């Protein structure tokens, strides 16, 4: 299996969609599909995909070990997620009130 096929297989195993991955990587879907056809996909690109997916590709491609650094969870802490949710609900409630006021003025 060449590197592009390996990438495609790892994305499939991750359960993530190609759309999610390409947004995370800030590349086009066309670029991703070109990468999956590349037999000699450069190590730095594989490392980027590895970090985006949160999967250590160096277990399968040993030469990546020197390029890899620890994969961190980039999701915000629970407190931040709760605060975002709180303010989103407040925002939505205010928008609904605004819409109601606008309809009453007509």
N, C-alpha and C positions, 0 to 999 in steps of 0.2 A: 504494500500500500504506500503510495507516495504522500508527500506532505499535504498537498491540497485535499486529497481524499481523507487523510487523517483529520484535518480541520473539519471537514464536513461531518465526519463520524462523531467527533467530539461535540459539535454543536447539536447534533441529533440526540446524543446521549444526555446532554445537559437539560434537554426539555425546553430550551429557550427557542423562540422563533427567530428566523433570519431577520425579520424587521426589527425586533428588539435589539439584536446584536449589532446590526448596522447603525442604528441610532446611537447605541452606546459607544461604538467605535468611531462615530461621525464619518462614515463612509457610505457610498451608495451600494445598493444591492448588486449592481453590475460589478462593482469592484470586488465585493465578497465572492460572487460566483466566478470571477476571473481567478481569484486566489484559490478557490477549491479545485481549479483545473491546473494549477501550477505545480508541477512535479517537484520543483526545487524552491518552494516558497521560503523566502528568507527568514532566518531565525528571529529577527526583530519583529516581524509581523506576527509570527506564531506566538511570541511572548506577549504582544499586545492582545491578541485574541485570548490567550490564557488568562490574563488579568481581567479582561472584560467578563469572561465566563466564570471566573473564580475557580478555575481548574488548573492544577499543576501539570502542564504538558511535559515538563522535564522528566517525569517518570517514564514517559514513552520515548522521548527524544533526549538522550543524555546530554548532548551538546548545548542544550538550552539552560542547563543548570547554572552556568556562569553568567547568564543574562537575567536570570530570574531573581526577583526579590519577593518578600512575603506578600501574599495576597491578603488584603485587609477587607473587612466588611465595610462597604462605603455607605450603608444605609444610616440615616440619622438615628440618634438614640431614641428610646421609647418616649422620653419626656418631650423631645422635639416633635415627634410624630403626633403626640397627644395635643400639643399646642397648635400645630398646623391644623389638625382636625377641628379643634375648638374654634379657631379663627375662620376657618372655611365655613363652618356652620353659621357663625355670626354674620359673615359676609352674605351667605345665601339668604338668611332671614331678612337682612336689610334690603337686599335686592327684591325680595318678594314684597316687602312693605312699599318700596319705591314704585314697583309695578302697580300695586293697588292704588297708590296715590295718583299715579299718572292716569289710570283708568277712570278714577273718580273726577278728575279735572276735565275730562272730555265731555 
